[in-house]
């Protein structure tokens, strides 16, 4: 059995759909409700490496806090990661991790790339 983890927000339909998609494939993932148990700075840095994306690609740019903090003008990766630690609503969801691979499950079929 695969050791799959999902960073999940139960209030988000995309996140709920990703969890159902995994379960339909017979996978019972470890569910991290990242709004309750915020990933650490180091966890976010590691996820960025696994995703192989820029830090801003992991951020929800339409969230009011992104606009309020004027993060579009911030270029420091560390500052942006810290903003996500301080404001986990900024983290794009859902993130699905399988070992040393991860995807943002938008669209759902992205999950297949790491299974």
N, C-alpha and C positions, 0 to 999 in steps of 0.2 A: 504494500500500500504506500502511496506517495505521502510525503509530509508537506501538505499544502496549507498555507495560511492565507487568510483574507483580512485586510484592513477594511472594516465594515461599518457602515452607518445604517442602522435598521430603518431610519426614516427616509432613506434615499431609494427610489425605485430601481435605479441602475445597480446599486449595491445589493438589494434584495434579489434582483434578477441574476446577478453573478453568483450569489450563494446558491440559488436554485439550480443554476446551470451546472455548478460543480456537483451538487447532490444528485442531479439526474445522471451524471456520469459515474455515480457510485463513490464519489469522493466526499468524505466527511472532513472538511477543513477545520483547522484551529481558527476560531473567529476572534479577532481583536477588534473590540469596539473602540476605535482610535480616538473618538471624542471623549471617552471616559478614561482610557489608558493611553495617554498621549505618547507617541514614539519619542524617544530621546533624540538629542542632536546627532549622536553617533548612529543610531538606527536609521534616521533619515538620510544621513550621509551614505550609509551602506546601501539603502534602497535606491538612491540615485545611481550608484555604481551598477547595481543589478539591473535597473531599468535602462541604463546607458542613455540618460536624458539630461538636459539642462535643468537646473533647479526650478526655473520659472515654468517649465513644462509639467511640474508636479503641483503647481499652485492653481487654485481656483481664482482666476483673475476677475470674475464678476462678483465675488463676495464683497460686501460693503467694507469689511475690514481691510481688504486689499487696497481699495480706493482710499479709505480714510488714512491709512498708513503711508500712502503714496509710494507703494512698493514698485510700481512700474519704473521708477527712476533709480531704484537701488540696484547696484551692480555687484555688491559683495555677496558671494555665495553663502558665506557664513552668516551674514546678517539676514538673508532670506530664509535660511534653514532655521535660524533662531526665531524668526517671525512665525514659522509654522509650528515650532515647539510651543511658543507662547499663545498661538491662535490656531489650534488644530483644524478649525473649519476651513482653513486655507488649503489643506491637503486634498488633492484630487482623489476621487474615489470611484470605484473600489480598486485597491491594489491587491493583486494576487501573487503570492510568492510560492515557488516550488524549488527548494534547495538553493542553488546559486543562480536562479532565474526569477525574474519578476516581470509583470505587465500591469499596465492600467487597463482594466477590463472594459474599455469603451472602444470599439464594440465588444460584445461578449466573446466573439470568436477569437479575440486576442489571447484568451485563456488557453486555447488549444496549442499555441506556440510553446507553452512551457510545460505541458503535460506529457 
